[in-house]
Amino acid sequence: MQCLCEFLLSSSIEKQPKHQQLLNHLRGVLLDPKLDPQAPCEILEYFLRRLSSTLMSSRTQAIKGLQLVLSSDDEAMDIDGSDREHAWLLRQLPRIPHFAVVRPQVVQALQQACQMENDPGLIAAYISFLALHTQDESLTQLTDLVVDMAQLIVERSTIMSALVPSNAEGDSDTLDCLMQIFCSFLQKTREPRKEQYTWSESQDEIRVTWNTNDESTMHILVVHAMVILLTYGPGQDKKSFEQLLEAWFPESREYPKAYLVDTSEEALLIPDWLKLKMIRSRVSRLVEAALADLEPPQLVLFIQSFGVPVESMSKLLHCLDQSVLLDEGAVADAVLDKNYMAQLVGVQHKRGATGGDVFVQVLQLHEQKLAGEQPYSHPFNCA
């Protein structure tokens, strides 16, 4: 069967009568409900495994083959131009008689393809298929799926920027599909807390505990991916967004804790690079969570970052003012170039941000003290 598939893609027979005969035969195998499911599985397996090839030409050929065997000429004419490109996957493949048998094979192939494909439109179609046809998967299968999706979200940031543009204003089908996948996983993985735990050598897995007495073991990338999805804000599927938001950043501010599976030590759930993404978000609950318990060096680092909205910058500057009141020496020590930092706060004020006045005053007085221009006087000494 695989030899026939390879022969189908041969350019030497494309315009010959035997090409149409072969195509009709393969279509008949896929669409005949009376045949053994093994035959359609073999046809699809030939093309599907090439979707994750490192060679773009191989991936293109595979899609061409799938388009040929899954659609008839009459059916192709009935599909609008905007939907025609991915109709083989989203419309025609689910209609074949043995789809229930081949579905796991398709899901696994698309998961792998998401790691190699560079066409955002094609990846969006893969994600749409996965969201629709994995709702009833087991926890084990869902775990594999979310790890693959997490790698896409966390490690392929350029592709994600094309899949879910920051200016999409919540109108991204791909964002909704990804949130649905992770919500399904989170609902199945959370379970009542155990008294004993299985030790593991995995350094990437963490045990997450909630104050509701639930817990879950998952890959750290999966947590980071869910937080990144939240930074885009709610899409059309606001229910999934609210479920993820309440799971990781509840209104009660009793945030979940994480522990390393291999050592049982408490793990850092939200690293600084992810906190910065949260601060850049327009979701106020994420910003508040990211600002909680920040140390002076972190605050100083974040106000120097690009892409922070004015409202979030104001919160950062007010946090710096509060830090000065608690320990002005630590704040001053965290700033290497105090004149530059004072000018930077001035630039933020011109953008419309507020706060940072107490911070600047302390920087200037510390600079004067170091330069020996005049004795140091505490800015809050009213005498």
C-alpha positions as CSV (number, residue, x, y, z in Angstrom):
1,M,0.0,0.0,0.0
2,Q,2.8,2.4,0.8
3,C,4.4,1.7,-2.6
4,L,1.1,2.9,-4.2
5,C,1.2,6.1,-2.2
6,E,4.7,6.8,-3.2
7,F,3.8,6.1,-6.8
8,L,0.9,8.5,-6.5
9,L,3.2,11.4,-5.7
10,S,5.6,10.6,-8.6
11,S,5.6,13.5,-11.0
12,S,6.2,11.1,-13.9
13,I,2.6,9.8,-13.9
14,E,0.7,12.9,-12.8
15,K,-0.9,13.5,-16.2
16,Q,-1.2,9.9,-17.2
17,P,-4.5,7.9,-17.0
18,K,-3.0,5.5,-14.5
19,H,-2.6,8.4,-12.1
20,Q,-6.4,8.9,-11.9
21,Q,-6.9,5.1,-11.7
22,L,-4.5,4.9,-8.7
23,L,-6.1,7.9,-7.0
24,N,-9.6,6.4,-7.4
25,H,-8.3,3.1,-5.9
26,L,-6.8,4.8,-2.8
27,R,-9.9,6.9,-2.3
28,G,-12.0,3.8,-2.5
29,V,-9.9,2.1,0.2
30,L,-10.3,5.1,2.5
31,L,-14.0,5.5,1.9
32,D,-15.2,1.8,1.9
33,P,-16.7,1.0,5.3
34,K,-16.6,-2.7,4.6
35,L,-12.8,-3.0,4.2
36,D,-10.4,-3.9,7.0
37,P,-9.4,-0.6,8.8
38,Q,-5.7,-1.7,8.5
39,A,-5.7,-0.6,4.8
40,P,-6.8,3.0,5.4
41,C,-4.4,3.2,8.4
42,E,-1.5,2.2,6.1
43,I,-2.4,4.8,3.5
44,L,-2.7,7.6,6.1
45,E,0.4,6.5,7.9
46,Y,2.5,7.0,4.8
47,F,1.5,10.6,4.5
48,L,1.1,11.5,8.2
49,R,4.6,10.5,9.3
50,R,6.0,12.9,6.7
51,L,4.2,15.9,8.2
52,S,7.0,16.1,10.8
53,S,9.8,15.8,8.4
54,T,12.7,18.2,8.8
55,L,12.5,18.8,5.0
56,M,9.8,21.3,3.9
57,S,9.6,19.5,0.5
58,S,8.6,16.3,2.3
59,R,6.0,18.0,4.4
60,T,4.5,19.7,1.3
61,Q,4.4,16.4,-0.6
62,A,2.6,14.8,2.3
63,I,-0.1,17.4,2.4
64,K,-0.5,17.2,-1.4
65,G,-1.0,13.5,-1.1
66,L,-3.5,13.8,1.7
67,Q,-5.4,16.5,-0.3
68,L,-5.6,14.1,-3.2
69,V,-6.8,11.0,-1.5
70,L,-9.2,12.7,0.9
71,S,-11.1,14.9,-1.5
72,S,-13.0,14.5,-4.7
73,D,-13.0,17.1,-7.5
74,D,-16.7,17.8,-7.0
75,E,-16.3,18.2,-3.2
76,A,-13.3,20.6,-3.7
77,M,-15.5,22.9,-5.8
78,D,-18.1,23.2,-3.0
79,I,-15.6,24.6,-0.5
80,D,-14.9,28.3,-0.2
81,G,-11.4,29.4,-1.0
82,S,-10.6,30.4,2.5
83,D,-11.4,27.0,3.9
84,R,-10.2,24.9,0.9
85,E,-6.5,24.8,1.9
86,H,-7.1,22.9,5.2
87,A,-10.4,21.1,4.3
88,W,-8.6,17.8,3.9
89,L,-7.9,17.9,7.7
90,L,-10.8,19.7,9.2
91,R,-13.7,18.5,7.0
92,Q,-12.8,15.5,4.9
93,L,-10.6,13.4,7.2
94,P,-13.2,13.2,10.1
95,R,-15.8,11.9,7.6
96,I,-14.0,8.7,6.5
97,P,-15.8,5.6,7.8
98,H,-12.8,4.3,9.9
99,F,-12.0,7.7,11.4
100,A,-12.4,6.4,15.0
101,V,-9.7,3.8,14.3
102,V,-7.2,6.2,12.6
103,R,-7.9,9.2,15.0
104,P,-5.1,8.3,17.5
105,Q,-2.7,7.9,14.7
106,V,-3.6,11.3,13.3
107,V,-3.4,13.0,16.7
108,Q,0.1,11.7,17.3
109,A,1.2,12.8,13.9
110,L,-0.2,16.3,14.3
111,Q,1.4,16.7,17.7
112,Q,4.8,15.9,16.2
113,A,4.1,18.1,13.2
114,C,3.5,21.2,15.4
115,Q,7.2,21.0,16.5
116,M,8.5,21.0,12.9
117,E,6.1,23.0,10.8
118,N,6.8,26.7,10.1
119,D,3.6,27.7,8.4
120,P,1.4,29.4,11.0
121,G,-1.8,28.8,9.1
122,L,-1.1,25.1,8.9
123,I,-0.1,24.9,12.6
124,A,-3.4,26.7,13.5
125,A,-5.3,24.0,11.5
126,Y,-3.5,21.3,13.4
127,I,-4.3,22.8,16.7
128,S,-7.9,23.3,15.7
129,F,-8.2,19.6,14.9
130,L,-6.5,18.5,18.1
131,A,-8.8,20.7,20.3
132,L,-11.9,19.2,18.6
133,H,-10.9,15.6,18.5
134,T,-9.0,15.1,21.8
135,Q,-11.8,16.1,24.3
136,D,-12.4,12.5,25.4
137,E,-8.7,11.4,25.6
138,S,-7.3,9.7,28.6
139,L,-5.1,11.6,31.1
140,T,-2.0,9.9,29.7
141,Q,-2.8,10.9,26.2
142,L,-3.7,14.4,27.2
143,T,-0.5,14.7,29.1
144,D,1.5,13.9,26.0
145,L,-0.5,16.4,24.1
146,V,-0.1,19.3,26.5
147,V,3.6,18.8,26.7
148,D,3.9,19.0,22.9
149,M,1.7,22.1,22.9
150,A,3.7,23.6,25.8
151,Q,6.9,23.2,23.8
152,L,5.3,25.1,20.9
153,I,4.1,27.9,23.2
154,V,7.2,28.3,25.3
155,E,10.0,27.5,22.9
156,R,8.6,28.7,19.5
157,S,7.8,32.3,20.4
158,T,8.1,33.5,16.8
159,I,5.5,31.0,15.6
160,M,3.3,31.9,18.6
161,S,3.4,35.6,17.7
162,A,2.0,34.7,14.3
163,L,-0.6,32.3,15.7
164,V,-1.9,34.6,18.4
165,P,-0.9,38.2,17.5
166,S,-0.8,40.6,20.5
167,N,-3.1,43.0,18.7
168,A,-5.7,40.3,18.0
169,E,-7.9,41.8,20.8
170,G,-9.3,38.4,21.8
171,D,-10.4,37.3,18.4
172,S,-8.1,34.3,17.9
173,D,-9.5,30.9,17.3
174,T,-6.1,29.3,17.9
175,L,-6.0,30.9,21.4
176,D,-9.4,29.5,22.2
177,C,-8.4,26.0,21.0
178,L,-5.2,26.0,23.1
179,M,-7.0,27.1,26.2
180,Q,-9.6,24.3,25.7
181,I,-6.8,21.7,25.4
182,F,-5.1,22.9,28.6
183,C,-8.5,23.2,30.5
184,S,-9.4,19.6,29.6
185,F,-6.0,18.5,30.9
186,L,-6.2,20.5,34.1
187,Q,-9.7,19.2,34.9
188,K,-8.5,15.6,34.5
189,T,-5.2,15.9,36.2
190,R,-6.3,17.6,39.5
191,E,-7.1,15.0,42.1
192,P,-7.4,14.9,45.9
193,R,-4.1,15.2,47.7
194,K,-2.3,11.9,48.6
195,E,-0.4,11.1,51.8
196,Q,2.4,9.4,50.0
197,Y,4.1,10.3,46.8
198,T,6.0,8.3,44.2
199,W,9.6,9.4,43.9
200,S,10.8,10.2,40.4
201,E,14.2,11.1,38.8
202,S,12.6,13.6,36.4
203,Q,14.0,17.1,37.0
204,D,11.3,18.8,34.8
205,E,8.2,17.4,36.6
206,I,6.7,19.2,39.6
207,R,3.9,18.4,42.0
208,V,1.4,21.3,42.2
209,T,-0.8,21.7,45.3
210,W,-3.8,23.9,45.7
211,N,-5.5,25.2,48.8
212,T,-8.6,23.2,47.8
213,N,-6.6,20.1,48.8
214,D,-6.2,19.1,45.1
215,E,-2.8,18.3,43.5
216,S,-1.3,17.4,40.2
217,T,2.0,16.2,38.8
218,M,2.9,17.9,35.5
219,H,5.9,19.1,33.4
220,I,7.0,22.6,34.4
221,L,6.7,23.8,30.7
222,V,3.0,23.0,30.9
223,V,2.5,25.5,33.7
224,H,4.6,28.1,31.9
225,A,2.5,27.6,28.8
226,M,-0.8,28.1,30.6
227,V,0.5,31.3,32.1
228,I,1.6,32.6,28.7
229,L,-1.8,31.8,27.2
230,L,-3.4,33.9,30.0
231,T,-1.2,36.9,29.2
232,Y,-3.0,37.2,25.8
233,G,-6.2,37.9,27.7
234,P,-9.6,36.2,27.1
235,G,-10.6,35.1,23.6
236,Q,-14.1,34.2,22.5
237,D,-14.0,31.3,25.0
238,K,-14.1,33.3,28.2
239,K,-15.1,30.2,30.3
240,S,-11.8,28.4,29.6
241,F,-9.8,31.6,30.3
242,E,-11.6,32.1,33.6
243,Q,-10.9,28.5,34.6
244,L,-7.2,28.8,33.9
245,L,-7.0,32.2,35.6
246,E,-8.7,31.0,38.7
247,A,-6.6,27.8,38.8
248,W,-3.2,29.7,38.8
249,F,-4.1,33.2,40.0
250,P,-7.3,32.9,42.2
251,E,-9.0,36.0,43.4
252,S,-8.3,34.9,47.0
253,R,-4.5,35.3,46.1
254,E,-3.9,31.9,47.7
255,Y,-1.7,30.8,44.8
256,P,-0.8,27.1,44.2
257,K,2.6,25.9,45.3
258,A,5.0,23.6,43.4
259,Y,7.5,21.0,44.6
260,L,10.2,19.1,42.7
261,V,9.2,15.5,42.1
262,D,12.8,14.3,42.4
263,T,13.7,16.1,45.7
264,S,10.4,17.3,47.1
265,E,11.9,20.7,47.6
266,E,9.7,23.7,46.8
267,A,10.1,24.8,43.2
268,L,10.0,28.2,41.6
269,L,6.7,28.2,39.7
270,I,6.9,31.6,38.0
271,P,10.5,32.6,37.0
272,D,11.4,36.3,36.3
273,W,11.1,36.0,32.5
274,L,7.5,34.8,32.9
275,K,6.7,37.5,35.5
276,L,7.8,40.1,33.0
277,K,5.4,38.6,30.4
278,M,2.7,38.9,33.1
279,I,3.6,42.5,33.8
280,R,3.4,43.3,30.1
281,S,-0.1,41.7,29.9
282,R,-3.3,43.8,30.2
283,V,-4.8,41.3,32.6
284,S,-4.7,43.1,35.9
285,R,-4.8,40.0,38.0
286,L,-1.6,38.7,36.3
287,V,0.1,42.0,36.9
288,E,-0.8,42.0,40.6
289,A,0.4,38.5,41.0
290,A,3.7,39.2,39.2
291,L,4.4,42.2,41.4
292,A,3.7,40.4,44.7
293,D,6.9,40.0,46.8
294,L,9.3,41.3,44.2
295,E,12.8,42.2,45.5
296,P,14.4,45.6,44.7
297,P,16.7,44.1,42.0
298,Q,13.8,42.6,40.2
299,L,11.8,45.9,40.3
300,V,14.8,47.8,39.0
301,L,15.2,45.3,36.2
302,F,11.5,45.3,35.2
303,I,11.2,49.1,34.9
304,Q,14.1,49.0,32.4
305,S,12.2,46.5,30.2
306,F,10.5,47.5,26.9
307,G,6.8,46.8,26.1
308,V,5.4,47.5,29.6
309,P,2.0,49.2,29.5
310,V,1.7,52.6,31.2
311,E,-0.7,51.2,33.8
312,S,1.7,48.4,34.7
313,M,4.7,50.7,34.8
314,S,2.8,52.9,37.3
315,K,2.3,49.9,39.5
316,L,6.0,49.1,39.2
317,L,7.1,52.6,40.2
318,H,4.7,52.7,43.2
319,C,6.1,49.3,44.3
320,L,9.6,50.9,44.1
321,D,8.4,53.8,46.3
322,Q,7.2,51.3,48.8
323,S,10.5,49.4,48.7
324,V,12.3,52.6,49.5
325,L,10.2,53.1,52.6
326,L,11.1,49.5,53.7
327,D,14.8,49.5,52.8
328,E,16.1,52.4,50.9
329,G,19.7,51.1,51.0
330,A,18.8,47.9,49.3
331,V,17.0,49.8,46.5
332,A,19.9,52.2,46.0
333,D,22.4,49.4,45.9
334,A,20.3,47.7,43.2
335,V,20.8,50.6,40.9
336,L,24.3,50.9,39.3
337,D,23.7,54.1,37.2
338,K,21.6,56.3,39.4
339,N,21.5,59.2,37.0
340,Y,20.3,57.0,34.1
341,M,17.6,55.5,36.3
342,A,16.3,58.9,37.4
343,Q,16.1,60.0,33.7
344,L,14.3,56.7,32.9
345,V,11.7,57.4,35.5
346,G,11.3,60.9,33.9
347,V,10.7,59.3,30.5
348,Q,8.0,57.0,32.0
349,H,6.3,60.0,33.5
350,K,6.2,61.6,30.1
351,R,4.4,58.4,28.9
352,G,1.8,59.0,31.5
353,A,3.0,56.7,34.3
354,T,2.8,57.8,37.9
355,G,4.9,57.0,41.0
356,G,8.7,56.7,41.4
357,D,9.2,60.2,42.9
358,V,10.4,58.8,46.2
359,F,12.6,56.4,44.4
360,V,14.2,59.2,42.3
361,Q,14.7,61.4,45.4
362,V,16.6,58.6,47.1
363,L,18.7,57.9,44.0
364,Q,19.7,61.6,43.7
365,L,20.7,61.9,47.4
366,H,22.7,58.7,47.3
367,E,24.5,60.0,44.2
368,Q,25.3,63.2,45.9
369,K,26.6,61.4,48.9
370,L,28.9,59.2,46.7
371,A,30.1,62.3,44.8
372,G,30.8,64.1,48.1
373,E,28.8,67.1,47.0
374,Q,27.0,67.5,50.3
375,P,26.2,65.5,53.4
376,Y,23.6,62.9,53.0
377,S,20.2,63.8,54.5
378,H,17.3,61.3,54.8
379,P,14.5,62.4,52.4
380,F,11.9,61.9,55.0
381,N,13.6,63.8,57.8
382,C,11.3,66.7,58.5
383,A,13.6,68.4,61.0
